[in-house]
Amino acid sequence: MRILISLSALAITGALFAQVATYESVASTKDIMLDMAIPASNALFDAASKEKPTDADWADFRKQALALAEAGNLMMVPGRIATGKTTVASKAKAANPAAWNAAAKLMRDAGKAALVAINKKDMDLLGGDVGGKILDSCAACHDKYLIK
């Protein structure tokens, strides 16, 4: 009986693994930066100038923070190309994925820090420490990988 239960559990586990979703990168690194990360970070920088944010403002800030955090995650997806062709960033990511991922994690962590400030409705934190984390995450990547 134990063997039958063990075999059944093994078969179910195997079936579950067979159903694991696969992903396919659609956006390039440049797409993620231009369409997600930059607009989100700019919106969060602008948020700090709001004197009395409404509930709708806070909800929008939250969307921007989520976009920034998830953009950082997307930057770490293996195989993503920089602009649709081989570039300095693509080569650097391939040569040292740990350094690339460390910079992307800073972006993700800045978005997470923004979420903490937003959930607290703490404008001082959002405009101060969090704004600094966003800037630091930009610099960590752009200083190494952005073609100037």
N, C-alpha and C positions, 0 to 999 in steps of 0.2 A: 504494500500500500504506500509506504514511504517513497519507494522508487517511482511509483506512478505519479505521486504528487510532485516529486522533484522533476520528473520529465515534463510534466504539464507546465510547471513554473518556468522551466528552461525554454519550452516552446513559446510560451507567451512572451517572455523576455526577447527572444529572437524575433518574433513578429513585431514587437514594439520598435526594436532597433531598425528593422527593415522600413519602417514608416517615418524615420527621422527626415525632416525637411532638409533640402539642400538650398543653398543660396547662390545667387548670381549677382555680381556687382554690376550695377547699371550706371551709376554716377562715377565720374572720375574724381580724384582728389580736388581738382580745381572746381568741379561742379559743387561738391560738398562745401568748399570754402565760400564760393560766390553766392550760392543759393541757400545755404543754411547757417554756417558759422559766422560769416561777416554780418549778415542782417540781424542775427540773434544777438551777437555781441554789441552791435551798434544800438539795438533796441534796449539792451540792458544798461549801456552807458547813458542813453537818453533818459531812461527811467529814473535815474538818480536826480534829475532836474525837476521831477514832478513834485509840486508842493504838497498836494493832498490827493494821493491816488485813490481812485474809486475802486469798488470791488471788481469792476470790469477791467480797470488798469492792472490790478494785481493778477487777474486771470490771464491777461495778455502777457505780463511779465513771466508768469509761470510757463506759458507755451514757449517763450523765447529761451528760458533756462533749460527746458527739456530738449529743445532743438540743439542748443549748444552742447549739452552733455552727450546726446546721441550722435552728434556730428563727430565728437571725439572717438566714440566707439566705432563709428563707420570708418574712420581713418585707419583703424587697426586691422580691418578685414584683409586677410592675405590676398594677394593677387590684384588689388586695386591699382590701376594705373593713374598717373598724375593728371594727364590732360588728353588722353587718347593716343599719345605717342610716348616713346621713351624720353624722359627728361632727367634733369639733375635730381629732382625729388624722387622719381621712380628708381633711379640707380642708387641713391642714398638709402632709400627704404630697403631695397634688396640687399645692399651691402651691410647694413647695420639695423636690422628690424627692431632690436631692443631700444636703440636710441630714438628711432622714429616713434615707437610705441610709447616711450616715456614722455615725449612731447605731446602725443595725442591724449595720453592719460591726464596731463595737466589741463587740457581743454575740457575733458570730461569732468574732472574734479572741480574746475571753475564753474561749470554748469550746475553741478551738485551743490556747491557752496551757494550759488545764487538761489537754488530751490530752498535751501535752509533759511536764507534771509527773507525770501518771499513768503514762505509758510509762516514765518514770525511777523510778517508785514513790517520788517525792520529796514527802513529806507537808509538809515545811517550805515548799517552793515552792507547793504547792497551797493551803495555808492562809495563806500570806503574800502574795506578789506576785500570784498568780492570783486570790485572793479579792478583792484590791484592784481588779484589772481587771474582775472581774464587777460589783463595786459601782459602778465608774466607768461601765460600760456601762449599768447601770440608770439612774443619775443623768442621763446624757447624753440619754436619751430621756424619762424621766419628768419631768424639770425643764421640758421644753418641751411635751410632748404629753399628759401625764396630767391629766385634769380633777380638780381638788382641791376 
